[in-house]
Amino acid sequence: MTRAQLKDFFKRGAKPTAGQFASWIDSFWHKDEDTIPINKISNLSTTLAGKVSSEDLQNEATNRATADDNLQTQINDLASGGIGYTAENVAEKNQPNGYAGLDETGKVAAAQLPSYVDDVLEFANFAALPATGEAGKIYITTDNNNEYRWSGSTYIQIVASPGTTDAVPEGVTNKYFTVARVLSSVLTGIGFGTSTAVAATDTILQAFGKLQAQITALLKVPTGGTAGQILAKVDGTDGNTHWIDAPTGGGGGSSEPSGQIKSFRVDYGAVGDGVTDDTTAVANALAANKRIFDKGDFLVTAFDNTKGVTIDGDVRILKQTTYLKQQINSYADKYQRVFGEEYLSSFHKKLLAKTAVKVILSGDSTTAGTGASSNTYHPDVLLNQITLNNRINNVTYINSGIGGQNTNYWLSTSLATDLAQNPDVYILRWGINDSWVVGTPEANATAFLSRMDTGLSTIRGTTGFDYQHLAIIIQSQNPTTDDANGHQGQVFNELVNNGLRSLARKYQCVFQDIYGIFQDSVHGQDYLTAINSSLPNELVHPQDPLYLAMANKTFDVLFPGYFRSSGVVDAGQSGRLFSALPAAYSRGITHEYVESSNGWPISGLLITHHLSNDMYRQELASFDGTNNGKLYVRVGWSISGWQSFYILSPVPTALVYDGTPSGITLSKLPSAFPTGICTDYVLSGDGWPINGMVITHKSSIGTVKQTLSSYDSATNEYVRVGWTGSWQAWKQVTLT
């Protein structure tokens, strides 16, 4: 058993049994009965595993004793037999092939050594050496300790190891290898005729020659140039370079070849210091329609990026305004799905003032509603429905979309018509048909943006349609898929997106990226429909779900949360006229205070119920209980208008009452009884003629009749009449 189980036997309040106590005793080791297993003693098995057994120790002792006996036997044999040796053979001493003897000093005699060993002669200097030397002798000049030997015709110096090459004098022909001599070596014999890769078997001259040939082939350095200029490629051709001025103005700029990344400063001469007027340089760069990468602050008096040129790097375009410098290039223009909502201010001011407003939707067939199952899903109808659902009143939507048309038609025809209707918001969503005009997507995009620029310039240049009076929303097109035409529509959408963003900023418009929000809807067959059955993959027109989704996104831009209402609208003291038609009321339930001075039957609380099918019901009641608590009710419909009010009077007082069962005295006046019929139980002790049930009939004008009947006698009954404050005498009636 575990320790925990044993401890449970002896918890506070527990009563261990005999068996449990025995289990507790048995859990101990008893030295006189039990043997503790090795595995119950910590680390004992591990410790014993590293020890030598007694049997191994006994074998080792036996082996060593045997070895000692053998060694002792060998020692005894040597002691008894002696150690033999060979005595010196004097006949071979100092003889050829014999051995050299030692003299009395313990050294080999000179006669036994080669002649050159002891023939070392010393002289004061080299000039003192004998004119003719002797072979086998060594000559030492003591002035410099140089050693020489005689060659037979001249003295040859014997040179010992110097220990370092620094002590060895340099010759005339074989010069020492030094860094300075390597660096100053000329490349005599180098050739540049081969530009193949350097190989491990090449000499230094061959390798250098190949490398130079490769460099020359890659970059042909032109002649000319002036101090401070740098080399840049002219175009994509290998080696086609020219000299240009180095960038100035506090940062580096791109010097990539024409047609690739360009720089305001390097390629177009801008300064970029935030002070110098760079309008011309920036305009030239944007007109070239090439991507720009640079660094700096570029001050301009005008900025027209209609083509949507991408500007990267640490670049700020600053435009001088009346009061300050405004940065007009922003990350918002590049990345956000919606920007410029501040330019809806004129529209929102009218909503706050509860002024009627007009919204015109201008565009091609995708604005007109082609592809929708019914006009219920046309953009203007959907927006109107969503607006009413949010209890926003006085908004009119006009759809001026024209199927099959492009911005040429807009400029020549519909633009003037739209402006003539004096809209408060102008929503522009053109482009699908512009992508199919002529030529490449690039050419179509350029032409489309130019026409949009012209149209927006016309609008803003017309009196009354500046950004303070007309809100414009520029929307990108919905996505399309046009496999048969090389996806030209998608390419077009991508090309014009930046340009539309730039135009929105230029003309103080809202930009809404419909294409970006619903880009992948081309994969949903329930979002787009084919232009005809013979081209099932040519998806252009939205279906109902996409029209609904786009309308919701547009509504979100037009109406921030403040302007939307819940199911119950609190209109307060509205000032509404009695003549207002049903359509003037918000959907849902509207509470408001109306006044008789505005034509209403009474002043009071008006509750209007407006159903989604445009059926209405109104209730008008006095707020202070006047008019005898009357309630006015009428119904209506958006087509036929209002029916007349009908009046609901208060429910009359109940005619039958069950009065107090006892305790009513005879002195109770007629005025104290309720109008109608009241039944009470009365007693003779309270003054009544008999004990019994009194039935009181009281009219609304106060006349009263009472009948008192005995509860235990069917023939005993009393009757009296009265009015307000007095009774007539009782009359006894005998029933037979």
Secondary structure as GFF3:
##gff-version 3
##sequence-region A 1 736
A	DSSP	alpha_helix	3	9	.	.	.	ID=ss1
A	DSSP	alpha_helix	18	26	.	.	.	ID=ss2
A	DSSP	three_ten_helix	38	40	.	.	.	ID=ss3
A	DSSP	alpha_helix	44	49	.	.	.	ID=ss4
A	DSSP	alpha_helix	54	81	.	.	.	ID=ss5
A	DSSP	three_ten_helix	90	92	.	.	.	ID=ss6
A	DSSP	three_ten_helix	110	112	.	.	.	ID=ss7
A	DSSP	alpha_helix	115	118	.	.	.	ID=ss8
A	DSSP	beta_strand	120	123	.	.	.	ID=ss9
A	DSSP	three_ten_helix	126	128	.	.	.	ID=ss10
A	DSSP	beta_strand	138	141	.	.	.	ID=ss11
A	DSSP	beta_strand	146	150	.	.	.	ID=ss12
A	DSSP	beta_strand	155	158	.	.	.	ID=ss13
A	DSSP	three_ten_helix	165	167	.	.	.	ID=ss14
A	DSSP	alpha_helix	179	183	.	.	.	ID=ss15
A	DSSP	alpha_helix	204	218	.	.	.	ID=ss16
A	DSSP	beta_strand	229	233	.	.	.	ID=ss17
A	DSSP	beta_strand	241	245	.	.	.	ID=ss18
A	DSSP	alpha_helix	264	268	.	.	.	ID=ss19
A	DSSP	beta_strand	273	277	.	.	.	ID=ss20
A	DSSP	alpha_helix	279	287	.	.	.	ID=ss21
A	DSSP	beta_strand	292	300	.	.	.	ID=ss22
A	DSSP	beta_strand	311	320	.	.	.	ID=ss23
A	DSSP	beta_strand	325	327	.	.	.	ID=ss24
A	DSSP	alpha_helix	331	335	.	.	.	ID=ss25
A	DSSP	beta_strand	338	339	.	.	.	ID=ss26
A	DSSP	three_ten_helix	341	344	.	.	.	ID=ss27
A	DSSP	alpha_helix	345	352	.	.	.	ID=ss28
A	DSSP	beta_strand	357	363	.	.	.	ID=ss29
A	DSSP	alpha_helix	365	368	.	.	.	ID=ss30
A	DSSP	three_ten_helix	375	377	.	.	.	ID=ss31
A	DSSP	alpha_helix	379	389	.	.	.	ID=ss32
A	DSSP	beta_strand	395	399	.	.	.	ID=ss33
A	DSSP	alpha_helix	407	409	.	.	.	ID=ss34
A	DSSP	pi_helix	410	414	.	.	.	ID=ss35
A	DSSP	alpha_helix	415	420	.	.	.	ID=ss36
A	DSSP	beta_strand	425	429	.	.	.	ID=ss37
A	DSSP	three_ten_helix	434	436	.	.	.	ID=ss38
A	DSSP	alpha_helix	441	460	.	.	.	ID=ss39
A	DSSP	beta_strand	471	475	.	.	.	ID=ss40
A	DSSP	three_ten_helix	483	485	.	.	.	ID=ss41
A	DSSP	alpha_helix	488	506	.	.	.	ID=ss42
A	DSSP	beta_strand	510	512	.	.	.	ID=ss43
A	DSSP	alpha_helix	514	517	.	.	.	ID=ss44
A	DSSP	three_ten_helix	519	523	.	.	.	ID=ss45
A	DSSP	beta_strand	528	530	.	.	.	ID=ss46
A	DSSP	beta_strand	539	542	.	.	.	ID=ss47
A	DSSP	alpha_helix	544	558	.	.	.	ID=ss48
A	DSSP	three_ten_helix	561	563	.	.	.	ID=ss49
A	DSSP	beta_strand	568	573	.	.	.	ID=ss50
A	DSSP	three_ten_helix	582	584	.	.	.	ID=ss51
A	DSSP	beta_strand	588	594	.	.	.	ID=ss52
A	DSSP	three_ten_helix	596	598	.	.	.	ID=ss53
A	DSSP	beta_strand	604	610	.	.	.	ID=ss54
A	DSSP	beta_strand	615	622	.	.	.	ID=ss55
A	DSSP	three_ten_helix	627	629	.	.	.	ID=ss56
A	DSSP	beta_strand	631	637	.	.	.	ID=ss57
A	DSSP	beta_strand	641	642	.	.	.	ID=ss58
A	DSSP	beta_strand	646	648	.	.	.	ID=ss59
A	DSSP	beta_strand	656	658	.	.	.	ID=ss60
A	DSSP	three_ten_helix	670	672	.	.	.	ID=ss61
A	DSSP	beta_strand	676	682	.	.	.	ID=ss62
A	DSSP	three_ten_helix	684	686	.	.	.	ID=ss63
A	DSSP	beta_strand	692	698	.	.	.	ID=ss64
A	DSSP	beta_strand	703	710	.	.	.	ID=ss65
A	DSSP	beta_strand	716	723	.	.	.	ID=ss66
A	DSSP	beta_strand	726	727	.	.	.	ID=ss67
A	DSSP	beta_strand	731	734	.	.	.	ID=ss68
###
